Structures are given as C-alpha cells and as structure tokens.
Amino acid sequence: MTADGAPKRETWARKFDFLLACVGFSIGFGNVWRFPFLCYKNGGGAFLIPYLICVVVGGVPLFFLEVAIGQFMAQGGVNAWLIVPLFQGVGYACTVIVFFLNCYYNVILAWALYYLFASFTTELPWDSCGNSWNTYNCTMTRNSSLVGINTTFVNGTELPYKAIDPTTEYWENKVLAISDGIDQPGNIKWDLMLCLLLAWVIVYFCIWKGIKTSGKVMYFTATSPYVLMFILLIRGCTLDGAKKGILYYLVPDFKLMQDMGVWVDAGTQIFFSYSISLGALTALGSYNKWNHNSYIDSLLFASFNSGTSIFSGFVIFSVLGYMADKLGTTVADVAESGPGLAFIAYPAAVARMPVAPLWSILFFIMLILLGLDSQFVGVEGLITPFMDAFPKLREKGKREGFIAILCFIQFMVGLSMVTNGGMYVFQLFDYYTGSRIILLVAFFECIAISYFYGVNRFYDNLEMMFGYRIDPWMKVSWVLLSPIFCMSVFVMSSINYSELSYERPSGDYKYPDWAVGIGWFLASLSAICIPILAIYHLVKFSRAGRPWDVLKPQLHEHQLRPQDKKSSAYVSNEMQSAEAPPPYAAFAEKGAESVAGHYDNPGYVTHF
C-alpha cells in the first residue's frame, strides 16, 4: 500500500511478460493484411529496402524511446511526460488516439467472430449464389474480364448488370447489409452488435484483474497465431499456383523505389505495425522493474515484428496464387488489402479448398487471436493514465468497475459502426483519427527528449537503469534521423493526400464534405492536446512566478544523476508535504530491485 492507503503499482510477474505483451500488442491485423499487399504493390522484394531503412531510423528508435520513458518514469502515457511538463500534451494526444483506435479496432474482431461462427457448417455460406442475400449480379466466376456494366433482364425488366462474386455479396449484403452512404445509417445489425458485445466481454475479462492476469493470457494469445500461421503456410504451399502467388509477392521491381508513394507506404507501415504514438508502449514499459533491459527487448521485438510481416506474406500470397490459378486469372485480380483481404479475398480462396470449413475456422481463429491481445493491451494503455492519476482506482472492486465503464463507453461508440452505414463510419475513424497525426506526435516526442530534457541526460538515465551505456545509434536517431523521418513521411503523405473514398463493387463512394469535416475534427482532437497543455503549463507556472519550471522534469531523487543532486533543487510547493522517496543508492544496494511502488508517492523533486 502507498502512503495514502492506495494499492501499489503492479509490475510484470516475469521479465518475458513485457516482451510478450509488446509482441501481442503490435503484431496484429496490419502485419497480416497490410504489409503483404504493400510489398507486392510497391515493387515486391524491392519494397523491403525502404521498409528496413524505416525500421532502422524510425521504428526501433521510436519504439525504444516510448518504452524507455515509461520504464524510467514508471508512469503511463500521460504522467510519464512530466519528464518535460511543456510536452505533457503528447501524452494526452496519445490517449485520445488510443481511445479512438480501441473503438473501431474491436469492430474488426466482431467481423472476425461473425465469420468464425458462420464457418461451423458443412458448406461455407459465401461460396454460392442463390442465397437470400444474393442479387442477380452474383456469379461464381471472379475474373476481371467479367467486370463491367452490361444489362440483363430480371422479371421482364432490363437492368444494369455487373458481375460480383458471392464472397463479396456475402460481405456487403449479409454481414454489413451496407447502405448507400454515411448519410444513411439505417438500423443496428443485431447479429453484429452481439459479436461486438462478445468481443468487448472477452477483452474485459482478459484485463479486469490487472497486468499479472493479462500477462498470463498473452502466453496463449501472442504465441498461438504463429502455430496457426505455420499450419496455413504449409497448406498454402501445397496448393496449385502457390509458387505464382509467392513470386508475385517477392519479385523485385527496383524502378518503383523512385516513387515517393513507396516511401510513404514504408514509413506509415512502420508506425502501424510498431504501434508508435499510441501511449500503450509507454504504459507497458511503466510496468517494468527499474533495471529491466528493455533495450534488448526492443531489438528482439523488431526482429519478431518485421519477421512476422514478411512471413505472413508467404501465408497470404501462397493462397492467393492458388485462387488465381483456379480462376484462370492473375494474382493482381484477387489481391486486396485491409478488410477486403481478410473478409473477401482470403475467404473466397479458402472456400475452394478441400475441407474448406476447417481452414476457414483456423484462419479466423488466427485473426481473432492476433487482434485480441492488440485490443486488450490498447485498452490497458487507456486505463493506465487514469490509474496513475487516481491511485484509489486500483483498489479491488473499483478497478473492475472503472474498466467496465470504459469498455462500455467504447462499445457504445462502436455501435455506430455496426449499423447499415457502419462501414462508412469505420473508414472515417480509420482514415483520420490515427494516420498522419501519429507522425506529428512522434516528432514532438523526439524533440522533447533530445532538445528539452537533454539526450545526454536521458542516456545517463538509461545507464543508471541498465548498468551499461547503450550504443550511440539511438542518440543519433532521436536527435536527427527520427525527427527527419517523421516530418518527411508527414510532408510526403500530405502531398499525396486524397479525400476519403470507399471502394465498392458498384463504384467508389465519395464522402460528402460534412463527413470529411467530421474526420478532420476527430483528428484535431488529439493534435490540439499538445499546444493546449503547453499553454496550460506555461500559464500555471507563470502565475506561480516560476515560468521556467515548465521545462524542468518532475523526478524522484533516485532518478537524478550525481551531478543533478549537487545542483540547486527544490520540492514543488504543492508537493512539499509528501514524504520524499528513497534515494537511488538505496535501491542499488538492494541489487536494483523494482522501484515501481515508490511512484505512488507524489513526492517529485524538480531540479535545475
């Protein structure tokens, strides 16, 4: 218990739990349905060159920076940025982004659950026409030569005809029951709503008791997808046409590397797959013990993450090659990205395999497990700042109730995405709330640590934790390479910006101006946190007659370097009554055991 009677902060039960949580959180849908598509679209094997460059200059340094800040401050995504109070808005921006992400990410889990339940049958329902949801456009042949508007007679009436395969009709007409636009929300689809509710119930019971419980769950959810991917890979490689699909995925086209869009795709993929600027990595790092070597974990994580992305490409394209071979068409005609890959292209290919329901069940279980640990770590990243700000919430009963309230709020937001017009709302959230904004957030993270806190001071802090000085590459990246990387990708993606549209068989749907305005408003809710909190802290410290304190880190004594302790120091007025935490030397004598519990004491020391 802390001095005020609140429960102490938890730490990971085992060292491996932290790495497993990072792997589970960051390795998700994007590795399976986004990376393989980007790879073949942007030059096959040649895409790996800009991708790996982005990993080195952006992915690993930014990932480690967020984790290290959380571990050093032992606070979640908001209070951790009291390391430079002027930039605490970065933490609030991350919290807003991860809230929006949680709301729409669980909708994908709801879709996957829907398909999983539909797979328990002798014949997959999306493998045939003639069902109640099919139209006269339905055709069993998926071939680009058939795509084009002709006419046909239905009940004596001549109507426009455009060939649509049954898998697409199942997705659009049965699963989504999609309307003609975002201005036609229609009704809630109760079957999807129940799947969404089930997804939130599963997430809730995975995290309600804290990280020690969720850490155990992740031993299953983070490792099982690899077993299932390996099984699907073996099955895919034994199919006719698999070689054609894999070659299409890997054969390099170096000329495409001159295209700016290739570098934008590589950079944004790093942010998606490494889960940067969401605050969750800071939360995960905050549960580490003081001397945990998160630097090595970050390097191992990069290997796992990027390796999984490349590996999943073989899983996906071996099956797409088989599908193209069966239909007598090219891989380009069947390859899709995002939900189109997971819920149209791959299910269509699986439906043509022997014992199709079995492979469908395995695929959707794999998707659910990939998304599940990503989701509950994302929710944990949202919860942690509240637990840090109000330690009493950690008490038994209060934590469970508070988490239930947060999950319910996010479930209610998600209901807008399981209506007839829900897909349009989903695309709006996905396109605006966490795309370009995260690049700006990461840029300010680098600036705050490198130029305001001091990159050399932070390197000294890391040495205090790890017991040795890490190589200078991280310093070079934080000071120069990573900020340039973030701003370059931001500028290039802004140049390539196009208004949101949604591709449907009937044609591309263009969002109305008011919907685009809502999208930008949602995006601004996170970005505006940075200047607002900066102004707030400037005004607060100025009124107290200490305007320069806005740049001074609020640290405990054990976090100070020897040279910091010799300088002038004071305990801020609002915290003078708090009992000072024990010095770092005392922890060193104990073998640098966990110092997590002392952070529940608000006795910060702010130094010059």
Beta strands, then each sheet from edge to edge (+ up, - down):
strand 1: 150-154
strand 2: 157-161
strand 3: 501-504
strand 4: 507-510
strand 5: 554-555
strand 6: 569-570
strand 7: 605-607
sheet 1: 1+ 2-
sheet 2: 3+ 4-
sheet 3: 5+ 7- 6+
end
